[in-house]
Amino acid sequence: MSHPPLDLPGRQGLPERWAGRASFAILETGCAAGANFLTTWQAWNDDPQRPQRLHYFCIDAAPPCRDELARQHQPPTDLSAQLCTAWPSSVSGFHRLHFASGRVSLTLVIGDTRTVMPRIEGRFDAFILDGLSLAEQSSAALRDDLLWLAADTQAAQVPKPQPHRVAVIGAGIAGVSCAERLAQRGWEVTLFERRDGPAAETSGNRQAVMLPVLSVDETRLARLNRVAYLYVLRQLAALAAAGNPVTWDNCGVFQIARHADHARKQQTIVANQQLPAEFVQYLDAAAASRLAGTTVSDGGWWFPQAGWLSPLSLCQALLAAAGANLNFRPATEVTALAPSAQGWQLLGSDGQALWDGSTVILANAHGLRTLEQSAHLPLRCFRGQVSHLPATGRPETSAAPLRGSEPILRAWGGNPPESAALPRCVVCREGYIAPPHDGYAGLGATFQRSHDTDLHVADHQSNLARLAGMLPELSDRYDATQLTGRVGLRPVSPDKLPMVGALPLASCEPRPAAHVEWPRWPGLFVASGYGARGFVWAPLMAELLASQICGEPLPIEAELAAAVDPARFTWKGTL
């Protein structure tokens, strides 16, 4: 379909008003199949004086599904085809979509306008009230919300560092994600990693499982994790389209009910929350067994879009996407931060300066506790051991075992079964098993408060016990004494939510009435506490932090941004 010249309701004075701006933000009520957004995007494309970044928020209680959207944009234009490809599942919450190499963002907010308007945090330059009646448009509450969104609501909450230059400490998934998001915004990013390469510690497992969290009472964790999960699925597709593919498989994830009461709760959530079938379904054990290709113990949730990814390949793809704006410095340990005329100086083990600038992101997991400025954060260390289950046995074309196959044969007691019956999809309960990748299937994981990185047979046995509770046909296939595996140390917050935002001071007087008022270290930010769900949390949390640093509208609800604010523990007096 063709789009008319830009003439948005309310005579916004565009495109003249955005000329030469670093960014411009528009909020629309009523989606109208994205027509106004597409018109604005086309005008942005055509205007040589366009702002560097365009943020477009659209609120709609019942936006069309992807198929309906595609039908409404026939014949499709290049822009409408991109919009249809990125369109999210009809799940309530904030869904940020990126276009034009990240310079154009559409945040689709699925929910009632009167409910979600107060949850939006950011400053907007123009408003389009298409989806509201005249009575609603003239309401006092709406006018108050619009006045709030037209003011700079973030000024008192987030320190505003000098833009365009940042150091990120830690090249696990948290740090690499932050580096990529700011590099995409044109920042000069220096990424420090004490190991020889990215994803060398907790982010270095062979497989990471991606699935959302659902709950009956719509907890903050469930709401945030749900949109984070959908965000990472879009990111994987975008990286592939940009020529930076990730090794991953959306084979689906089947989450088995823990017991009969839990099964009833799972069915209730699917029915009452009216979640689309492409997002989640409830299946009985027989249907799940057909999907998995092996006997599954009980019924449960089926997430058809979920699956597993290779953590290292995602980190590598993000580094490549960051492009020339990224300076990666592996094998370089930052041991201290010192104030400087520029803001902060990063010091190495020899006391020499490694970098000097105004903005620093601390994404170095447990290393946060070794730096004076962040040592007060209540991060806890939880050990997680993954067991590697061999996927193949004796080679079919050789009389002698191939070199390297002996550990596989020993894991099966020397005699591989006729069929390993490993699942075709991810199966989880109180642990998980992923389909084979490069000869091994990942089975995990333990969760113990410990700094121990050694492999333990007892933990292999614990993982195999979880396997027996999920896939009974595999219960006696493996010898725990012969298995290989890997241990990662997860940084976990007391409430199991991430810690993302401006770094708070350890204490202050007088004590603020709310955590958003707590004083912060100027130019210091933190991204940590992702626990066992780092590869679901990290991409959206990086977008959140980049939006905070750049003073842009946030990609999640204000309440959820507050829920991950690292100052929340300082405010509550839990440090």
Summary of the structure (lengths in Angstrom):
residues: 575
radius of gyration: 24.7
end to end distance: 57.2
largest distance: 82.4
contacts: 1941
relative contact order: 0.13
helix: 35%
strand: 23%
